């Protein structure tokens, strides 16, 4: 299982973000959009700082926890 996480790369996050945003079109509710935005942010930051997979998961969790409540406002 850790092998899956250790191979997370920049493109994985960007594709994951686009897929989540596309799924938002199929199931509107504005929830998946914010998770997709969090994944895109992790992908873009990975271009700059090249974090470990643990840091990438942590950044995704932080961005997701920060963006979803913004939607509720």
Phi and psi in degrees as GROMACS dihedral restraints (atoms count N, CA, C in turn):
[ dihedral_restraints ]
;  ai    aj    ak    al  type     phi  dphi    fc
    3     4     5     6     1   -67.9    20    10
    4     5     6     7     1   -22.9    20    10
    6     7     8     9     1   -64.5    20    10
    7     8     9    10     1   -35.7    20    10
    9    10    11    12     1   -62.8    20    10
   10    11    12    13     1   -45.4    20    10
   12    13    14    15     1   -70.4    20    10
   13    14    15    16     1   -36.0    20    10
   15    16    17    18     1   -69.4    20    10
   16    17    18    19     1   -18.2    20    10
   18    19    20    21     1   -95.7    20    10
   19    20    21    22     1     8.3    20    10
   21    22    23    24     1   -62.3    20    10
   22    23    24    25     1   130.6    20    10
   24    25    26    27     1  -129.5    20    10
   25    26    27    28     1  -176.7    20    10
   27    28    29    30     1   -61.4    20    10
   28    29    30    31     1   -47.1    20    10
   30    31    32    33     1   -68.0    20    10
   31    32    33    34     1   -31.2    20    10
   33    34    35    36     1   -60.9    20    10
   34    35    36    37     1   -43.0    20    10
   36    37    38    39     1   -68.7    20    10
   37    38    39    40     1   -40.7    20    10
   39    40    41    42     1   -66.3    20    10
   40    41    42    43     1   -42.3    20    10
   42    43    44    45     1   -66.6    20    10
   43    44    45    46     1   -41.7    20    10
   45    46    47    48     1   -60.6    20    10
   46    47    48    49     1   -41.0    20    10
   48    49    50    51     1   -64.8    20    10
   49    50    51    52     1   -42.6    20    10
   51    52    53    54     1   -67.1    20    10
   52    53    54    55     1   -39.7    20    10
   54    55    56    57     1   -63.9    20    10
   55    56    57    58     1   -42.8    20    10
   57    58    59    60     1   -63.2    20    10
   58    59    60    61     1   -39.9    20    10
   60    61    62    63     1   -68.4    20    10
   61    62    63    64     1   -35.0    20    10
   63    64    65    66     1   -68.8    20    10
   64    65    66    67     1   -37.1    20    10
   66    67    68    69     1   -64.3    20    10
   67    68    69    70     1   -26.5    20    10
   69    70    71    72     1   -62.2    20    10
   70    71    72    73     1   -32.1    20    10
   72    73    74    75     1   -67.3    20    10
   73    74    75    76     1   -32.9    20    10
   75    76    77    78     1   -80.3    20    10
   76    77    78    79     1   -33.6    20    10
   78    79    80    81     1  -128.6    20    10
   79    80    81    82     1    77.7    20    10
   81    82    83    84     1   -63.0    20    10
   82    83    84    85     1   144.7    20    10
   84    85    86    87     1   170.6    20    10
   85    86    87    88     1    -5.5    20    10
   87    88    89    90     1    64.7    20    10
   88    89    90    91     1    16.5    20    10
   90    91    92    93     1   -91.1    20    10
   91    92    93    94     1   -44.6    20    10
   93    94    95    96     1   -68.5    20    10
   94    95    96    97     1   -26.5    20    10
   96    97    98    99     1   -58.6    20    10
   97    98    99   100     1   -44.4    20    10
   99   100   101   102     1   -71.5    20    10
  100   101   102   103     1   -33.9    20    10
  102   103   104   105     1   -68.2    20    10
  103   104   105   106     1   -37.1    20    10
  105   106   107   108     1   -63.8    20    10
  106   107   108   109     1   -39.9    20    10
  108   109   110   111     1   -63.1    20    10
  109   110   111   112     1   -39.8    20    10
  111   112   113   114     1   -63.5    20    10
  112   113   114   115     1   -41.0    20    10
  114   115   116   117     1   -66.4    20    10
  115   116   117   118     1   -39.3    20    10
  117   118   119   120     1   -64.9    20    10
  118   119   120   121     1   -38.2    20    10
  120   121   122   123     1   -63.2    20    10
  121   122   123   124     1   -41.0    20    10
  123   124   125   126     1   -63.8    20    10
  124   125   126   127     1   -42.2    20    10
  126   127   128   129     1   -62.6    20    10
  127   128   129   130     1   -42.2    20    10
  129   130   131   132     1   -69.1    20    10
  130   131   132   133     1   -39.2    20    10
  132   133   134   135     1   -68.3    20    10
  133   134   135   136     1   -28.6    20    10
  135   136   137   138     1   -68.1    20    10
  136   137   138   139     1   -25.0    20    10
  138   139   140   141     1   -63.4    20    10
  139   140   141   142     1   -35.4    20    10
  141   142   143   144     1   -88.3    20    10
  142   143   144   145     1   -48.3    20    10
  144   145   146   147     1  -108.1    20    10
  145   146   147   148     1   -13.0    20    10
  147   148   149   150     1    50.3    20    10
  148   149   150   151     1    64.4    20    10
  150   151   152   153     1   -78.8    20    10
  151   152   153   154     1   166.1    20    10
  153   154   155   156     1   -71.9    20    10
  154   155   156   157     1   168.6    20    10
  156   157   158   159     1   -66.5    20    10
  157   158   159   160     1   -31.2    20    10
  159   160   161   162     1   -64.8    20    10
  160   161   162   163     1   -41.5    20    10
  162   163   164   165     1   -68.4    20    10
  163   164   165   166     1   -35.3    20    10
  165   166   167   168     1   -64.0    20    10
  166   167   168   169     1   -44.2    20    10
  168   169   170   171     1   -64.0    20    10
  169   170   171   172     1   -41.3    20    10
  171   172   173   174     1   -64.5    20    10
  172   173   174   175     1   -42.6    20    10
  174   175   176   177     1   -63.0    20    10
  175   176   177   178     1   -41.1    20    10
  177   178   179   180     1   -62.0    20    10
  178   179   180   181     1   -43.3    20    10
  180   181   182   183     1   -63.4    20    10
  181   182   183   184     1   -41.4    20    10
  183   184   185   186     1   -67.5    20    10
  184   185   186   187     1   -46.0    20    10
  186   187   188   189     1   -64.8    20    10
  187   188   189   190     1   -39.7    20    10
  189   190   191   192     1   -66.1    20    10
  190   191   192   193     1   -41.5    20    10
  192   193   194   195     1   -68.2    20    10
  193   194   195   196     1   -26.1    20    10
  195   196   197   198     1   -86.2    20    10
  196   197   198   199     1   -34.7    20    10
  198   199   200   201     1   -83.5    20    10
  199   200   201   202     1   -34.1    20    10
  201   202   203   204     1   -63.4    20    10
  202   203   204   205     1   -45.1    20    10
  204   205   206   207     1   -64.9    20    10
  205   206   207   208     1   -27.2    20    10
  207   208   209   210     1   -64.0    20    10
  208   209   210   211     1   -34.1    20    10
  210   211   212   213     1   -66.3    20    10
  211   212   213   214     1   -35.9    20    10
  213   214   215   216     1   -68.0    20    10
  214   215   216   217     1   -23.8    20    10
